[in-house]
Amino acid sequence: MINKSVVFLRSNPVNPDPRVEKEANSLIKEGYNVIVVAWDRSEKYKMKEANLDLENGSAKIYRFGIPATYGGGMKSNLKALILFQIRLIQWLFRYRKQYDIIHACDFDTAFVASKCSKILNKKLIYDIFDYYVDAFTVPKRLKKIIESLDQRVINSADGVIICTEKRKEQIKGTNPKRLAIIHNSPAFSNLGKHYFELNQEKIKIAYVGVLLEGRLLKELANVIINNTNLELHIGGFGKLERYFEELSLKYKNVIYYGKLEYSKTIELENSCDIMTAIYDPRIPNHYYAAPNKFYEALMLGKPVIMVKNTGMDEVVSQNSIGEVIDYNSESLEAGINNLISRKSSWKDICQNMKQLYKGNYSWDEMEKRLISLYKSIGNMQKK
């Protein structure tokens, strides 16, 4: 018999978190009762309970308000991280009768989840969004310790999820009991029904996500503000929120939306012409990245700009569905200009991208893999 109650653990507020939300939505569709426990870093409070409304139903969400900075690194957030771990442990014990499976996202929830799952006799799924030891923010002196602990969690979990085939290299040396590859493909059923009313005379570049240094966002803005034929449509949250808010007040062709619901994000991207999925290739995790923006661009048929030696760049170059650039502002500007010069091919690029998405990366296929993993661990005997 398959267990039917699952709790997701996530170290962000899930407001939004596309991967958590679509996995939760798929499980609700399959008949699972879903709970989410999340970390809100924007304000201080003990715990707030709310409903997370999804297409297939509602999930109860519990948020801990523990102030911290996004992208601030382990050193500056260490006290907050430890408090978050304590709150997780307390919640897992207090509400132990409300769930059968723990779905832990990344090592910063999976370590305590692994310990608690053994004590409480719960099944554990370890969903590796980013391999923790390869994050830029992990101090070098702690890498070996964290990697050893992480590998133990991988080996002891009832099921492990990674987001690309390439990521098998990252967890080399481990022996997961069950391994599923679930790409960051979007799940959006209302595609094409709603658009933003934007200036059709302008070439519009979209980015909605975490607003941090390292994604050439400031450089992107500088290219656009110096070209009145271009517009930047940008939204999200993070360190650069204030920067883009002020920039949008100064320049008419920079439009800042703040934080957007995921459905609105897709609608905005679908209303623009070009998307970016840019990461710093010096960070090991980015070599293996599976950017949401890449998959969204595929689904929408929007030419995409990526950096050499970051996840999925080979798909872009091999299929000629965008531009692969060096990690600098000059190459970014050249990439944008190259895409604009290929405007007559955008219709063909759009069709190729949608076919590629449907054939290799659709959420329908990823959903099957997720449900199959859950059914397989439901039939396993807990040791």
C-alpha positions as CSV (number, residue, x, y, z in Angstrom):
1,M,0.0,0.0,0.0
2,I,1.3,3.5,-0.9
3,N,1.6,6.0,1.8
4,K,-0.5,9.1,1.0
5,S,0.9,11.9,3.2
6,V,4.0,13.9,2.4
7,V,5.8,16.9,3.8
8,F,8.1,19.0,1.7
9,L,10.9,20.8,3.5
10,R,12.4,23.9,1.8
11,S,14.8,26.6,2.9
12,N,13.0,29.4,1.1
13,P,9.4,30.7,1.6
14,V,8.0,28.9,-1.4
15,N,6.5,32.1,-2.6
16,P,7.0,31.1,-5.3
17,D,9.1,28.0,-5.8
18,P,8.2,26.5,-9.1
19,R,9.8,23.1,-8.6
20,V,8.3,22.5,-5.1
21,E,4.9,23.8,-6.3
22,K,4.7,21.6,-9.4
23,E,5.9,18.5,-7.6
24,A,3.3,19.1,-4.8
25,N,0.6,19.8,-7.4
26,S,1.4,16.5,-9.2
27,L,1.2,14.5,-5.9
28,I,-2.1,16.2,-5.0
29,K,-3.4,15.1,-8.4
30,E,-2.3,11.5,-7.6
31,G,-4.2,11.6,-4.3
32,Y,-1.5,12.5,-1.8
33,N,-2.1,14.8,1.1
34,V,0.7,17.4,0.9
35,I,2.2,19.7,3.5
36,V,5.0,22.2,3.0
37,V,7.4,23.5,5.7
38,A,9.4,26.6,4.6
39,W,11.8,29.3,5.7
40,D,10.8,32.9,5.3
41,R,14.0,35.0,5.6
42,S,12.2,38.4,5.2
43,E,10.8,38.8,8.7
44,K,10.9,37.4,12.2
45,Y,8.1,35.2,13.7
46,K,7.9,31.8,15.2
47,M,5.5,30.1,12.7
48,K,2.7,31.0,10.4
49,E,0.2,28.6,8.9
50,A,-1.5,29.2,5.5
51,N,-2.8,27.5,2.5
52,L,-0.7,27.0,-0.7
53,D,-3.3,27.0,-3.5
54,L,-2.3,25.0,-6.5
55,E,-4.1,23.9,-9.7
56,N,-5.0,20.5,-8.4
57,G,-5.8,21.5,-4.8
58,S,-4.4,23.1,-1.7
59,A,-1.4,22.2,0.5
60,K,-1.0,23.4,4.1
61,I,2.1,25.4,4.4
62,Y,4.0,26.3,7.6
63,R,6.6,29.1,7.5
64,F,9.3,29.9,10.0
65,G,10.2,33.6,10.1
66,I,14.0,33.7,10.6
67,P,15.7,36.8,9.1
68,A,18.6,36.1,6.8
69,T,19.9,37.2,3.4
70,Y,19.5,35.4,0.1
71,G,22.9,34.7,-1.4
72,G,24.6,35.8,1.8
73,G,26.5,32.6,2.3
74,M,26.9,30.2,5.1
75,K,29.1,32.4,7.3
76,S,26.7,35.4,7.5
77,N,23.6,33.1,7.8
78,L,25.0,30.4,10.1
79,K,23.0,31.3,13.2
80,A,19.8,31.6,11.2
81,L,20.5,28.3,9.4
82,I,21.1,26.5,12.8
83,L,17.8,28.0,14.1
84,F,16.0,26.8,11.0
85,Q,17.4,23.3,11.5
86,I,16.1,23.3,15.1
87,R,12.6,24.5,14.0
88,L,12.5,21.7,11.4
89,I,13.3,19.1,14.0
90,Q,10.7,20.5,16.3
91,W,8.1,20.5,13.6
92,L,8.8,17.0,12.3
93,F,8.4,15.6,15.8
94,R,5.4,17.6,16.8
95,Y,3.5,16.8,13.6
96,R,4.8,13.3,13.1
97,K,1.3,11.8,12.8
98,Q,0.4,14.1,9.9
99,Y,2.8,12.7,7.3
100,D,4.4,9.4,6.1
101,I,7.0,10.6,3.7
102,I,9.5,13.5,4.1
103,H,10.5,15.1,0.8
104,A,13.6,17.1,1.7
105,C,14.9,19.7,-0.8
106,D,18.7,20.1,-0.7
107,F,21.2,19.3,2.0
108,D,20.1,22.2,4.2
109,T,16.9,20.3,5.0
110,A,17.9,16.7,4.1
111,F,20.5,16.3,6.9
112,V,18.0,16.7,9.7
113,A,15.3,15.0,7.7
114,S,17.5,11.9,7.4
115,K,18.1,11.7,11.2
116,C,14.4,12.3,11.9
117,S,13.1,9.9,9.3
118,K,15.1,7.1,11.0
119,I,13.9,7.9,14.5
120,L,10.3,8.4,13.4
121,N,10.2,5.5,10.9
122,K,9.3,7.7,8.0
123,K,10.2,7.3,4.3
124,L,12.7,9.9,2.9
125,I,13.0,11.4,-0.6
126,Y,16.1,13.6,-1.1
127,D,15.5,16.1,-3.9
128,I,18.8,17.6,-4.9
129,F,18.1,21.0,-6.5
130,D,21.8,22.0,-6.1
131,Y,24.6,19.9,-4.8
132,Y,25.4,21.7,-1.6
133,V,29.1,21.2,-1.4
134,D,29.5,22.7,-4.9
135,A,27.8,25.9,-3.9
136,F,30.0,29.1,-4.0
137,T,29.0,30.0,-0.4
138,V,30.3,26.8,1.3
139,P,33.6,27.5,3.1
140,K,36.5,25.4,1.7
141,R,37.4,24.0,5.1
142,L,33.9,22.5,5.5
143,K,33.6,21.0,2.0
144,K,35.0,17.5,2.8
145,I,32.9,17.2,5.9
146,I,29.7,18.3,4.2
147,E,30.3,16.1,1.2
148,S,30.8,13.0,3.5
149,L,27.6,13.8,5.3
150,D,25.7,14.5,2.1
151,Q,26.8,11.2,0.6
152,R,25.5,9.4,3.6
153,V,22.1,11.0,3.2
154,I,22.1,10.1,-0.5
155,N,22.9,6.4,0.4
156,S,20.4,6.2,3.2
157,A,17.4,7.9,1.5
158,D,14.6,5.8,0.2
159,G,14.7,7.8,-3.1
160,V,16.9,10.4,-4.6
161,I,16.0,13.0,-7.3
162,I,18.4,14.9,-9.4
163,C,17.5,17.4,-12.2
164,T,19.7,16.3,-15.1
165,E,21.5,13.2,-16.3
166,K,24.7,15.2,-16.1
167,R,24.3,15.5,-12.3
168,K,25.1,11.8,-11.9
169,E,28.7,13.0,-12.1
170,Q,28.3,15.2,-9.0
171,I,27.1,12.3,-6.9
172,K,29.6,9.8,-8.2
173,G,30.7,7.4,-5.5
174,T,27.2,7.2,-3.9
175,N,24.8,4.3,-4.2
176,P,21.2,5.6,-4.1
177,K,18.5,3.0,-3.5
178,R,16.2,4.6,-6.0
179,L,17.3,7.4,-8.4
180,A,15.0,9.5,-10.5
181,I,15.9,12.3,-13.0
182,I,13.3,15.0,-13.0
183,H,14.1,18.0,-15.1
184,N,13.0,21.5,-14.1
185,S,10.3,21.5,-16.8
186,P,7.4,24.0,-16.2
187,A,3.9,22.7,-15.7
188,F,1.5,25.3,-17.0
189,S,-1.9,24.4,-18.5
190,N,-3.1,27.9,-19.4
191,L,-0.3,28.6,-21.8
192,G,-1.3,31.0,-24.6
193,K,-4.5,32.2,-22.9
194,H,-3.1,35.4,-21.3
195,Y,-0.5,37.9,-22.3
196,F,0.8,41.2,-21.0
197,E,0.0,44.2,-23.3
198,L,3.5,45.3,-24.3
199,N,4.9,47.5,-27.0
200,Q,5.1,45.4,-30.1
201,E,7.5,47.8,-31.7
202,K,10.3,47.0,-29.2
203,I,12.4,43.9,-28.8
204,K,11.6,42.7,-25.3
205,I,14.0,40.7,-23.1
206,A,12.6,39.0,-20.0
207,Y,14.1,37.9,-16.7
208,V,12.1,36.9,-13.6
209,G,13.9,35.2,-10.8
210,V,16.3,35.7,-7.9
211,L,17.9,39.1,-8.3
212,L,21.5,38.5,-7.4
213,E,25.0,39.4,-8.5
214,G,26.6,36.8,-10.8
215,R,23.8,36.6,-13.4
216,L,25.0,39.6,-15.5
217,L,21.7,41.4,-14.7
218,K,23.3,44.8,-14.2
219,E,25.3,44.2,-17.4
220,L,22.1,43.2,-19.2
221,A,20.4,46.4,-18.0
222,N,23.3,48.5,-19.2
223,V,23.1,47.0,-22.7
224,I,19.3,47.8,-22.8
225,I,19.3,51.3,-21.4
226,N,21.7,52.3,-24.2
227,N,19.5,51.0,-26.9
228,T,16.0,52.5,-27.2
229,N,14.8,49.7,-29.5
230,L,15.1,47.2,-26.5
231,E,13.2,46.8,-23.3
232,L,14.1,44.9,-20.2
233,H,11.1,43.3,-18.4
234,I,12.5,42.2,-15.0
235,G,11.0,40.9,-11.8
236,G,11.8,38.7,-8.8
237,F,13.4,39.2,-5.4
238,G,16.8,39.4,-3.8
239,K,19.7,41.8,-3.2
240,L,19.2,43.8,-6.4
241,E,15.5,44.6,-5.9
242,R,16.1,48.2,-5.0
243,Y,18.7,48.6,-7.8
244,F,16.1,47.6,-10.5
245,E,13.3,49.5,-8.9
246,E,15.4,52.7,-9.0
247,L,16.6,51.9,-12.6
248,S,13.0,51.5,-13.8
249,L,12.2,55.0,-12.5
250,K,15.1,56.5,-14.4
251,Y,14.8,54.6,-17.7
252,K,11.6,54.1,-19.7
253,N,12.8,50.9,-21.3
254,V,13.5,49.1,-18.0
255,I,10.2,47.8,-16.5
256,Y,10.4,46.3,-13.0
257,Y,7.6,44.1,-11.7
258,G,8.7,43.1,-8.3
259,K,7.8,39.6,-7.1
260,L,5.4,37.8,-9.5
261,E,3.2,34.7,-9.1
262,Y,4.5,31.9,-11.3
263,S,1.6,32.1,-13.7
264,K,2.3,35.8,-14.2
265,T,6.0,35.0,-14.7
266,I,5.1,32.6,-17.6
267,E,2.6,35.2,-19.0
268,L,5.3,37.9,-19.0
269,E,7.9,35.7,-20.6
270,N,5.4,34.6,-23.2
271,S,4.8,38.2,-24.0
272,C,8.5,39.0,-24.6
273,D,10.9,38.0,-27.3
274,I,14.1,36.8,-25.7
275,M,15.0,35.2,-22.4
276,T,18.2,34.8,-20.4
277,A,19.5,32.0,-18.2
278,I,22.9,33.3,-17.2
279,Y,25.1,31.8,-14.5
280,D,28.7,32.2,-13.4
281,P,30.6,29.2,-14.9
282,R,33.3,29.4,-12.1
283,I,30.8,27.9,-9.7
284,P,30.7,24.1,-10.0
285,N,27.0,23.8,-9.5
286,H,26.4,26.0,-12.5
287,Y,28.2,23.6,-14.8
288,Y,25.5,21.1,-13.8
289,A,22.6,23.6,-13.6
290,A,19.1,22.9,-14.9
291,P,17.8,26.5,-15.0
292,N,14.1,27.0,-14.8
293,K,14.5,29.8,-17.4
294,F,16.0,27.3,-19.9
295,Y,13.0,25.0,-19.7
296,E,10.5,27.9,-19.6
297,A,12.1,29.2,-22.8
298,L,11.8,25.8,-24.4
299,M,8.1,25.5,-23.6
300,L,7.4,29.0,-24.7
301,G,9.6,28.9,-27.8
302,K,11.6,31.9,-26.9
303,P,15.3,32.2,-28.0
304,V,17.5,32.0,-24.9
305,I,20.9,33.3,-24.0
306,M,23.2,31.1,-21.8
307,V,26.9,31.1,-20.8
308,K,29.4,28.5,-22.0
309,N,30.0,25.6,-19.6
310,T,26.8,26.2,-17.6
311,G,24.0,23.6,-17.6
312,M,22.1,22.9,-20.8
313,D,24.3,25.3,-22.9
314,E,25.1,22.3,-25.2
315,V,21.4,21.9,-26.0
316,V,21.2,25.5,-27.0
317,S,24.2,25.4,-29.3
318,Q,23.5,22.0,-30.8
319,N,20.0,23.0,-31.7
320,S,20.7,26.6,-32.6
321,I,17.9,27.9,-30.4
322,G,19.7,30.9,-28.9
323,E,23.1,32.2,-28.2
324,V,25.9,30.7,-26.0
325,I,28.2,33.5,-24.7
326,D,31.3,34.1,-22.6
327,Y,30.7,35.3,-19.1
328,N,31.2,39.1,-19.7
329,S,29.2,42.1,-20.7
330,E,30.8,42.4,-24.2
331,S,29.8,38.9,-25.1
332,L,26.4,39.4,-23.7
333,E,25.8,42.4,-25.9
334,A,27.1,40.5,-28.9
335,G,24.8,37.6,-28.1
336,I,21.8,39.9,-28.0
337,N,22.8,41.6,-31.3
338,N,23.3,38.2,-32.9
339,L,19.8,37.0,-31.8
340,I,18.3,40.2,-33.2
341,S,20.0,39.7,-36.5
342,R,18.4,36.3,-36.6
343,K,14.9,37.7,-36.1
344,S,13.6,36.3,-39.4
345,S,14.4,32.8,-38.0
346,W,12.6,33.2,-34.6
347,K,9.5,31.5,-35.9
348,D,11.5,28.4,-36.8
349,I,13.4,28.6,-33.6
350,C,10.1,28.7,-31.7
351,Q,8.8,25.6,-33.4
352,N,12.1,23.7,-32.8
353,M,12.1,24.6,-29.1
354,K,8.5,23.5,-28.5
355,Q,9.2,20.2,-30.3
356,L,12.3,19.7,-28.2
357,Y,10.4,20.4,-25.0
358,K,7.6,18.1,-25.9
359,G,9.8,15.3,-27.0
360,N,12.4,15.3,-24.2
361,Y,11.5,17.5,-21.3
362,S,7.7,17.9,-20.9
363,W,6.3,18.0,-17.3
364,D,3.9,15.2,-18.3
365,E,6.9,12.9,-18.5
366,M,8.6,14.3,-15.4
367,E,5.3,13.8,-13.5
368,K,5.3,10.1,-14.4
369,R,8.8,9.8,-13.1
370,L,7.9,11.5,-9.8
371,I,4.8,9.3,-9.3
372,S,6.8,6.2,-10.2
373,L,9.4,7.0,-7.6
374,Y,6.8,7.6,-4.9
375,K,5.0,4.3,-5.8
376,S,8.3,2.4,-5.6
377,I,9.2,3.7,-2.1
378,G,5.6,3.0,-1.0
379,N,6.3,-0.7,-1.8
380,M,9.7,-0.7,0.0
381,Q,10.1,-2.0,3.5
382,K,11.6,0.6,5.9
383,K,14.6,-0.8,7.7
